[in-house]
Amino acid sequence: MKEDKMKSIKDFTKIKDQVTHLNPAEYIKLPFPYEDWVDKPIKELTDDQKNRIEHSLDGLSAMELPKPETEEEKEELVAKFLTGLKKLLSKEDNWILLQPLLLSMENCVKCQSCSDECPVYIASGREEIYRPIFRGEILRRIINKYLKPGGKIFNKISGSDIDLNWETIARLAELSYRCTLCRRCAQACPIGVDNGLITREIRKLLSQELGLNVED
Amino acid sequence: MIALYLLTYFSILVFFLLVISKIFKYATAPIHVRWELYPVAHEPKRSKYGGSYFEEAEYWKKKRQKNHIAELWAMFEEIIFLKGVFLHNKKLWVFSFPFHFGLYLITGVTALIFLSAILDIFSISSLYTIQGGSEIFLFSLINILGYAGLALTFIGTIGLLIHRMTDNKFKFYNTPMEFINLFFILILVISVFLTLIYSNPSFIMSKEFVKNLLTFNFLAIPNTLFIVHIILISLFLLYFPITRMMHLFAKYFLYHNVRWEDEPNVKGGKLEKKVKEALNFGVSWSAPHIQAGKTWAEVATTLPEKEGK
């Protein structure tokens, strides 16, 4: 597990360059007959791509999110994200999955029973940002701090200490596509929380409010 | 002294109001679509391999069958033994099981103390004047379960605190609230132990206090330790509903309204009616492919302008 840069969840929003650097040497060993299989190093983005595309999560880009050019543009995207988040939690705009989303967002006790079930987390060599509860925890903190009454005052004690900026949204967006939605995490959760569903809902917010998604 | 009684009434009232409002919020959430996750506990024939009634031809014409005993058994295993934690997180289960089981026992003992107080009020029996078999039974039950519950909760809480503090997997996710919850429970358990040793042998004072509460008889409590203990319980009742400890109630909905909810949407049924209502909700998502300003029914049956052309 790499912890060299990220010392707390809040660092996810603060790190200037890349949150983590993937290293194929840390991936799990494959079973027979692939024990000797060695993954090729992941092809780095070109300098031109790096200048144009958001890649500050793990150096990869699934969504090809263009980098905003100005601070105003970033602020506008953050505001749009928050508007979308409100819609995601509203009966009219998200009756389709509101009940399971609310139940999952409000009742995860972070027991980590899901972690060892996640193929992405395990296969990556237990990369912290790929833990099944990581995405949900980022979203939960944003909701608690920015949408709930008193959130900005009580965020430290309630464990919602997070800063919302464009980088956080871009990383969360990419992170929502580092999940296969297999829902083994949901199957393992003793409480019934569905982190796969939370991931799906993050994708929905990005697509339905910001028009951001992955090309088929 | 009346302030202590008022605080207790107030905390009990607020506790129930907040719990009921949370339950109401979950229970009255709009109908949601189903994202299947099998096995479903009440599936009568195919639960073992994660199958369902969808495998049957024209299932919608047949009478639904549910194995209620299997569902109750699954609930029993999950609630009492925390089966999910045992299967997926054994290290945590070692402490989580005694912690939860201890709390169940303490809740049960609280109910028994209320029962004994009510029996006293109606002079049906005098619990602590040992006169007959039933009194001895209730008296013994309160004491055995009470001490066992407190001991188990104490061990579980200490274990969970150490586990959370030392295991790296919690490092990024521990928040002050996680520790406040556990420390609060630990302090409560210690306060009950101390009152049992110094002023409340065999929960006699607890029963008397409950009796006073139920009869609005605000008698003075001649023991500071017990007063502190009552204040702590009252504060805990106010604190509980704003924490994630509410999963105690939410878990019911997570299983029954989400994971195991497999009622088919058949023509003319209740579900169809609810879905039709929801399809008339207005849409305000901003992305062009969603078509803000329309209802969900319109969104589902028309193409966005660009595509429609």
Interface residues (C-beta under 8 A of the other chain):
Chain A: M1 M6 S8 I9 K80 T83 G84 K87 K91 E92 D93 W95 I96 L97 L98 Q99 P100 L102 L103 S104 E106 N107 C108 V109 K110 C111 Q112 S113 C114 S115 D116 E117 E128 I133 F134 E137 K156 I157 S158 G159 S160 R183 A186 Q187 A188 C189 P190 I191 G192 V193 D194 L197 S207 Q208 E209 L210 G211
Chain B: K25 Y26 A29 P30 I31 H32 V33 W35 L37 E78 L82 K83 G84 V85 L87 H88 N89 L92 S96 N168 K169 F170 F172 Y173 N174 T175 P176 M177 E178 I180 R244 M246 H247 A250 K251 F253 L254 Y255 N257 V258 R259 A278 F281 G282 V283 S284 W285 S286 A287 P288 H289 I290 W296
